[in-house]
Amino acid sequence: QVQLVESRGGLVQPGGSLRLSCAASGFPFSIYDMRWYRQTPGKERELVATIFTTGGSTAYVDSVKGRFTVSRDNAKNTVYLQMNTLKPEDTAEYYCNARNFRLGREWWGQGTQVTVSS
């Protein structure tokens, strides 16, 4: 059974930090590109960060560059999103995504709420 289980988000003050994790099981994690998306009510889901299998290269949406860092630990089947210097506009439901384009497989986590507010 495939599972992507995200850690609990939470309430963070502006300027603060939070690390999300997503533990994967039920599929060969190391051959899947991993992504973090976020979504706010009434808006489309936005791709925030990607970490590829090949060389562990990463990509970010412009709004989080220099503040967020995505990483993965293939031995633990886990992907992380370190979020620093958080802003109120980072408030969203964050989702973990696993995708292997060649195999045509994709899975989503259940989402975790991150709220940035004083």
N, C-alpha and C positions, 0 to 999 in steps of 0.2 A: 504494500500500500504506500503510495507516494504521499509524503507529507512535507510541508514547508511551515515551520513553526517559528513565528517571530516573537522576539522578546517584548515585554510590556513597554510601551512608550511612557508618556507621562507629561506632567506640567513642568515647564522649564522657564526661568526668567530670561528676558532678552539678554543676549550676550553670553548665555550659559552654554553648556555642552551636554550632549547625550549620545550614547552609543547604542545603536540597535543591532541585534543579531538575528540571524535566520538559520535555524538548524534544519538540514535536509535529510530525508531518508527515503528509501524505496526506489532510488534510481542512481545511476553512476554520476555522482555529483561533479567529479573532476572534468567531465567532458561537456558540461553545460555552462554556457555563458550565464552569468547571474546579474540581475538588475534590481534596482530599487526604483519604485514608482511612488508617486503621491497623488492624492486627490482631495479636493475640497468640495463641499456640496455645490451642485450646480455647474461644476466645471469638469472638463475631461481629465482623465488620468494623465499625469505628466511623468515622463521618464526623467529621473533625477541622476542616476549613476549606473554605469555598467562596468563590470569586470569580466574580461574575456578569459577563455581557457588558455589561449595561446600567449605565453609569456606573461600572463597576468596583466596585460595592458588595461588601462582604464579610460573612461570618458565621463564627462559631467555636463549637465545643463549649465549654461552660463551663470545663472543666478546663484549657484552653490560653489562655483570654482573658487578654490582657495580656502573654503570653509568646511567642506565635506570631504571625507576620504572613504572610499570603498576598498575593502580588502577581503581576502578569502583564505580559509585554512582547509585545504583539501583533506588533510588527515582527520579533521573533525567534522567534515561535511558542513561547514558553516561559512556564511558570508556576513560581513559586518558593514555597518555604515556609521562612521564617526562623524558627528555633527558638532561643529564648533561655531562660536559667535552666532548663535541662533537669533533669528529675527521673527517678529510676529507673523510675517508672511510665509514663514516655514511651517506654520500650523497646518496640519493636514493628517489624513490617514495615510500611513506609509505601508506599501506592499512589497513583498519580496517576490521575485519572478525568476524562474529557471527556464531556459530555452536552449534547445539544440535544433538549429535550423535544418541541418542535414537529415536528422531523424524525424523532423516534423513534430517534435514533442515540446510541450510547454505546460508549466504548472505555476500556480499562484499560491501565495500564503493568504492567511485570513485577514491580514491588515492589523495595524497597531496605530493608535491615535497619539500624535505628538501635538501638544499645545504650547505655544510660546507666548507667555503673557506675564505681566507684572501684577 
